[in-house]
Amino acid sequence: MLDAYIIEQIRKRDEERRRIYDRPAIELPLEPLRPPEREPEADDEPPEPRRVIIIDL
C-alpha cells in the first residue's frame, strides 16, 4: 500500500495535468512563412531574427 503523502502527490500531479490539457486553446490559420525569392549578394545582410508572440490569459 502506498503512503498517504505519495497518493496525495500523485493526485495533485494528475489534477495539474488535467488543468493544463483542459485549458481552452485557439489555432490561428497562418500561412507558412516562405523566404523572399532573390539573388544572393556578396555583402548580404544576415536574416532578421524570428519573432515570437506569447499570449497569456
Biopython code that builds the backbone (N, CA, C, O; Angstrom):
import numpy as np
from Bio.PDB.StructureBuilder import StructureBuilder

atoms = [
    (1, "MET", "N", (0.847, -1.171, 0.000)),
    (1, "MET", "CA", (0.000, 0.000, 0.000)),
    (1, "MET", "C", (0.898, 1.242, 0.000)),
    (1, "MET", "O", (1.918, 1.275, 0.688)),
    (2, "LEU", "N", (0.514, 2.256, -0.771)),
    (2, "LEU", "CA", (1.300, 3.484, -0.854)),
    (2, "LEU", "C", (1.019, 4.398, 0.333)),
    (2, "LEU", "O", (-0.078, 4.402, 0.892)),
    (3, "ASP", "N", (2.014, 5.154, 0.695)),
    (3, "ASP", "CA", (1.886, 6.113, 1.782)),
    (3, "ASP", "C", (0.892, 7.213, 1.385)),
    (3, "ASP", "O", (0.773, 7.524, 0.200)),
    (4, "ALA", "N", (0.187, 7.797, 2.335)),
    (4, "ALA", "CA", (-0.821, 8.834, 2.059)),
    (4, "ALA", "C", (-0.190, 10.039, 1.362)),
    (4, "ALA", "O", (-0.818, 10.648, 0.497)),
    (5, "TYR", "N", (1.038, 10.388, 1.727)),
    (5, "TYR", "CA", (1.723, 11.516, 1.100)),
    (5, "TYR", "C", (1.945, 11.253, -0.394)),
    (5, "TYR", "O", (1.730, 12.143, -1.217)),
    (6, "ILE", "N", (2.366, 10.058, -0.740)),
    (6, "ILE", "CA", (2.611, 9.698, -2.142)),
    (6, "ILE", "C", (1.313, 9.725, -2.929)),
    (6, "ILE", "O", (1.286, 10.222, -4.055)),
    (7, "ILE", "N", (0.247, 9.206, -2.363)),
    (7, "ILE", "CA", (-1.059, 9.219, -3.033)),
    (7, "ILE", "C", (-1.507, 10.653, -3.285)),
    (7, "ILE", "O", (-2.021, 10.963, -4.360)),
    (8, "GLU", "N", (-1.316, 11.524, -2.304)),
    (8, "GLU", "CA", (-1.699, 12.930, -2.459)),
    (8, "GLU", "C", (-0.869, 13.612, -3.549)),
    (8, "GLU", "O", (-1.406, 14.407, -4.320)),
    (9, "GLN", "N", (0.419, 13.316, -3.624)),
    (9, "GLN", "CA", (1.269, 13.908, -4.657)),
    (9, "GLN", "C", (0.853, 13.431, -6.050)),
    (9, "GLN", "O", (0.835, 14.221, -6.994)),
    (10, "ILE", "N", (0.526, 12.170, -6.181)),
    (10, "ILE", "CA", (0.063, 11.640, -7.471)),
    (10, "ILE", "C", (-1.238, 12.317, -7.877)),
    (10, "ILE", "O", (-1.414, 12.677, -9.041)),
    (11, "ARG", "N", (-2.147, 12.493, -6.928)),
    (11, "ARG", "CA", (-3.429, 13.148, -7.212)),
    (11, "ARG", "C", (-3.204, 14.595, -7.656)),
    (11, "ARG", "O", (-3.844, 15.053, -8.602)),
    (12, "LYS", "N", (-2.298, 15.324, -6.981)),
    (12, "LYS", "CA", (-2.015, 16.711, -7.349)),
    (12, "LYS", "C", (-1.425, 16.800, -8.753)),
    (12, "LYS", "O", (-1.783, 17.691, -9.523)),
    (13, "ARG", "N", (-0.520, 15.878, -9.086)),
    (13, "ARG", "CA", (0.077, 15.882, -10.430)),
    (13, "ARG", "C", (-0.967, 15.604, -11.496)),
    (13, "ARG", "O", (-0.954, 16.231, -12.555)),
    (14, "ASP", "N", (-1.879, 14.662, -11.227)),
    (14, "ASP", "CA", (-2.956, 14.366, -12.176)),
    (14, "ASP", "C", (-3.860, 15.571, -12.375)),
    (14, "ASP", "O", (-4.253, 15.875, -13.501)),
    (15, "GLU", "N", (-4.193, 16.259, -11.291)),
    (15, "GLU", "CA", (-5.040, 17.448, -11.404)),
    (15, "GLU", "C", (-4.343, 18.550, -12.189)),
    (15, "GLU", "O", (-4.984, 19.233, -12.988)),
    (16, "GLU", "N", (-3.046, 18.735, -11.979)),
    (16, "GLU", "CA", (-2.293, 19.748, -12.704)),
    (16, "GLU", "C", (-2.254, 19.433, -14.196)),
    (16, "GLU", "O", (-2.439, 20.323, -15.026)),
    (17, "ARG", "N", (-2.015, 18.171, -14.535)),
    (17, "ARG", "CA", (-2.018, 17.770, -15.955)),
    (17, "ARG", "C", (-3.387, 18.007, -16.580)),
    (17, "ARG", "O", (-3.488, 18.519, -17.695)),
    (18, "ARG", "N", (-4.437, 17.632, -15.857)),
    (18, "ARG", "CA", (-5.795, 17.822, -16.363)),
    (18, "ARG", "C", (-6.084, 19.306, -16.569)),
    (18, "ARG", "O", (-6.710, 19.682, -17.561)),
    (19, "ARG", "N", (-5.637, 20.150, -15.646)),
    (19, "ARG", "CA", (-5.876, 21.587, -15.753)),
    (19, "ARG", "C", (-5.167, 22.162, -16.982)),
    (19, "ARG", "O", (-5.716, 23.024, -17.668)),
    (20, "ILE", "N", (-3.964, 21.694, -17.256)),
    (20, "ILE", "CA", (-3.221, 22.192, -18.414)),
    (20, "ILE", "C", (-3.861, 21.725, -19.716)),
    (20, "ILE", "O", (-4.011, 22.521, -20.643)),
    (21, "TYR", "N", (-4.244, 20.449, -19.804)),
    (21, "TYR", "CA", (-4.800, 19.918, -21.045)),
    (21, "TYR", "C", (-6.229, 20.395, -21.303)),
    (21, "TYR", "O", (-6.655, 20.432, -22.457)),
    (22, "ASP", "N", (-6.967, 20.756, -20.277)),
    (22, "ASP", "CA", (-8.340, 21.223, -20.446)),
    (22, "ASP", "C", (-8.416, 22.721, -20.696)),
    (22, "ASP", "O", (-9.507, 23.269, -20.851)),
    (23, "ARG", "N", (-7.280, 23.381, -20.737)),
    (23, "ARG", "CA", (-7.243, 24.822, -20.982)),
    (23, "ARG", "C", (-7.718, 25.101, -22.409)),
    (23, "ARG", "O", (-7.272, 24.440, -23.347)),
    (24, "PRO", "N", (-8.620, 26.075, -22.584)),
    (24, "PRO", "CA", (-9.084, 26.374, -23.946)),
    (24, "PRO", "C", (-7.935, 26.927, -24.804)),
    (24, "PRO", "O", (-7.089, 27.685, -24.328)),
    (25, "ALA", "N", (-7.934, 26.532, -26.056)),
    (25, "ALA", "CA", (-6.887, 26.984, -26.975)),
    (25, "ALA", "C", (-7.517, 27.303, -28.319)),
    (25, "ALA", "O", (-8.570, 26.772, -28.670)),
    (26, "ILE", "N", (-6.864, 28.167, -29.054)),
    (26, "ILE", "CA", (-7.347, 28.526, -30.384)),
    (26, "ILE", "C", (-6.176, 28.390, -31.352)),
    (26, "ILE", "O", (-5.049, 28.781, -31.046)),
    (27, "GLU", "N", (-6.461, 27.833, -32.514)),
    (27, "GLU", "CA", (-5.433, 27.704, -33.545)),
    (27, "GLU", "C", (-5.662, 28.790, -34.582)),
    (27, "GLU", "O", (-6.762, 28.929, -35.117)),
    (28, "LEU", "N", (-4.623, 29.556, -34.860)),
    (28, "LEU", "CA", (-4.732, 30.631, -35.829)),
    (28, "LEU", "C", (-4.399, 30.108, -37.218)),
    (28, "LEU", "O", (-3.406, 29.401, -37.390)),
    (29, "PRO", "N", (-5.217, 30.445, -38.212)),
    (29, "PRO", "CA", (-4.939, 29.987, -39.590)),
    (29, "PRO", "C", (-3.841, 30.845, -40.223)),
    (29, "PRO", "O", (-4.131, 31.840, -40.887)),
    (30, "LEU", "N", (-2.607, 30.464, -40.017)),
    (30, "LEU", "CA", (-1.475, 31.214, -40.556)),
    (30, "LEU", "C", (-0.881, 30.490, -41.752)),
    (30, "LEU", "O", (-0.795, 29.263, -41.782)),
    (31, "GLU", "N", (-0.474, 31.282, -42.736)),
    (31, "GLU", "CA", (0.192, 30.699, -43.899)),
    (31, "GLU", "C", (1.647, 30.410, -43.535)),
    (31, "GLU", "O", (2.241, 31.155, -42.755)),
    (32, "PRO", "N", (2.225, 29.355, -44.077)),
    (32, "PRO", "CA", (3.635, 29.068, -43.777)),
    (32, "PRO", "C", (4.528, 30.190, -44.317)),
    (32, "PRO", "O", (4.274, 30.740, -45.389)),
    (33, "LEU", "N", (5.567, 30.516, -43.562)),
    (33, "LEU", "CA", (6.490, 31.567, -43.984)),
    (33, "LEU", "C", (7.425, 31.040, -45.062)),
    (33, "LEU", "O", (7.980, 29.947, -44.949)),
    (34, "ARG", "N", (7.584, 31.827, -46.091)),
    (34, "ARG", "CA", (8.496, 31.478, -47.173)),
    (34, "ARG", "C", (9.544, 32.574, -47.295)),
    (34, "ARG", "O", (9.208, 33.756, -47.228)),
    (35, "PRO", "N", (10.800, 32.206, -47.471)),
    (35, "PRO", "CA", (11.823, 33.252, -47.642)),
    (35, "PRO", "C", (11.605, 33.990, -48.958)),
    (35, "PRO", "O", (11.115, 33.402, -49.922)),
    (36, "PRO", "N", (11.960, 35.262, -49.007)),
    (36, "PRO", "CA", (11.791, 36.013, -50.266)),
    (36, "PRO", "C", (12.707, 35.455, -51.356)),
    (36, "PRO", "O", (13.840, 35.050, -51.095)),
    (37, "GLU", "N", (12.196, 35.446, -52.553)),
    (37, "GLU", "CA", (12.975, 34.934, -53.682)),
    (37, "GLU", "C", (13.813, 36.072, -54.252)),
    (37, "GLU", "O", (13.281, 37.039, -54.798)),
    (38, "ARG", "N", (15.141, 35.941, -54.115)),
    (38, "ARG", "CA", (16.048, 36.952, -54.663)),
    (38, "ARG", "C", (17.418, 36.336, -54.873)),
    (38, "ARG", "O", (17.731, 35.263, -54.357)),
    (39, "GLU", "N", (18.204, 37.030, -55.625)),
    (39, "GLU", "CA", (19.560, 36.586, -55.905)),
    (39, "GLU", "C", (20.454, 36.886, -54.695)),
    (39, "GLU", "O", (20.367, 37.979, -54.136)),
    (40, "PRO", "N", (21.307, 35.949, -54.280)),
    (40, "PRO", "CA", (22.221, 36.247, -53.177)),
    (40, "PRO", "C", (23.263, 37.282, -53.607)),
    (40, "PRO", "O", (23.770, 37.242, -54.728)),
    (41, "GLU", "N", (23.568, 38.201, -52.702)),
    (41, "GLU", "CA", (24.538, 39.256, -52.991)),
    (41, "GLU", "C", (25.812, 39.001, -52.196)),
    (41, "GLU", "O", (25.796, 38.268, -51.207)),
    (42, "ALA", "N", (26.897, 39.597, -52.622)),
    (42, "ALA", "CA", (28.186, 39.388, -51.960)),
    (42, "ALA", "C", (28.179, 39.942, -50.535)),
    (42, "ALA", "O", (28.686, 39.294, -49.619)),
    (43, "ASP", "N", (27.610, 41.130, -50.340)),
    (43, "ASP", "CA", (27.582, 41.735, -48.998)),
    (43, "ASP", "C", (26.174, 41.600, -48.399)),
    (43, "ASP", "O", (25.597, 42.567, -47.902)),
    (44, "ASP", "N", (25.644, 40.379, -48.460)),
    (44, "ASP", "CA", (24.292, 40.094, -47.976)),
    (44, "ASP", "C", (24.229, 40.225, -46.452)),
    (44, "ASP", "O", (25.118, 39.753, -45.744)),
    (45, "GLU", "N", (23.164, 40.874, -45.953)),
    (45, "GLU", "CA", (22.973, 41.028, -44.509)),
    (45, "GLU", "C", (22.394, 39.744, -43.922)),
    (45, "GLU", "O", (21.702, 39.006, -44.623)),
    (46, "PRO", "N", (22.665, 39.466, -42.652)),
    (46, "PRO", "CA", (22.063, 38.271, -42.033)),
    (46, "PRO", "C", (20.547, 38.446, -41.914)),
    (46, "PRO", "O", (20.067, 39.575, -41.806)),
    (47, "PRO", "N", (19.796, 37.359, -41.933)),
    (47, "PRO", "CA", (18.332, 37.474, -41.859)),
    (47, "PRO", "C", (17.896, 38.000, -40.489)),
    (47, "PRO", "O", (18.612, 37.877, -39.495)),
    (48, "GLU", "N", (16.693, 38.592, -40.470)),
    (48, "GLU", "CA", (16.141, 39.090, -39.210)),
    (48, "GLU", "C", (15.845, 37.921, -38.286)),
    (48, "GLU", "O", (15.484, 36.840, -38.752)),
    (49, "PRO", "N", (15.992, 38.122, -36.985)),
    (49, "PRO", "CA", (15.648, 37.033, -36.051)),
    (49, "PRO", "C", (14.152, 36.781, -36.058)),
    (49, "PRO", "O", (13.359, 37.681, -36.336)),
    (50, "ARG", "N", (13.773, 35.545, -35.749)),
    (50, "ARG", "CA", (12.350, 35.206, -35.711)),
    (50, "ARG", "C", (11.688, 35.908, -34.534)),
    (50, "ARG", "O", (12.314, 36.141, -33.501)),
    (51, "ARG", "N", (10.427, 36.236, -34.706)),
    (51, "ARG", "CA", (9.684, 36.879, -33.641)),
    (51, "ARG", "C", (8.703, 35.876, -33.050)),
    (51, "ARG", "O", (8.109, 35.073, -33.770)),
    (52, "VAL", "N", (8.542, 35.929, -31.746)),
    (52, "VAL", "CA", (7.636, 35.040, -31.033)),
    (52, "VAL", "C", (6.620, 35.888, -30.296)),
    (52, "VAL", "O", (6.975, 36.865, -29.637)),
    (53, "ILE", "N", (5.353, 35.513, -30.409)),
    (53, "ILE", "CA", (4.293, 36.213, -29.700)),
    (53, "ILE", "C", (3.708, 35.247, -28.672)),
    (53, "ILE", "O", (3.281, 34.146, -29.020)),
    (54, "ILE", "N", (3.690, 35.659, -27.420)),
    (54, "ILE", "CA", (3.113, 34.847, -26.352)),
    (54, "ILE", "C", (1.897, 35.569, -25.803)),
    (54, "ILE", "O", (1.993, 36.716, -25.365)),
    (55, "ILE", "N", (0.768, 34.908, -25.827)),
    (55, "ILE", "CA", (-0.457, 35.463, -25.290)),
    (55, "ILE", "C", (-0.823, 34.650, -24.066)),
    (55, "ILE", "O", (-1.179, 33.477, -24.174)),
    (56, "ASP", "N", (-0.736, 35.267, -22.912)),
    (56, "ASP", "CA", (-1.023, 34.584, -21.649)),
    (56, "ASP", "C", (-2.300, 35.163, -21.078)),
    (56, "ASP", "O", (-2.356, 36.340, -20.721)),
    (57, "LEU", "N", (-3.312, 34.343, -20.995)),
    (57, "LEU", "CA", (-4.596, 34.829, -20.467)),
    (57, "LEU", "C", (-4.759, 34.485, -19.013)),
    (57, "LEU", "O", (-5.780, 34.817, -18.410)),
]
sb = StructureBuilder()
sb.init_structure("model")
sb.init_model(0)
sb.init_chain("A")
sb.init_seg("    ")
for serial, (resi, resn, name, xyz) in enumerate(atoms, 1):
    if name == "N":
        sb.init_residue(resn, " ", resi, " ")
    sb.init_atom(name, np.array(xyz, "f"), 0.0, 1.0, " ", f" {name:<3s}", serial, name[0])
structure = sb.get_structure()
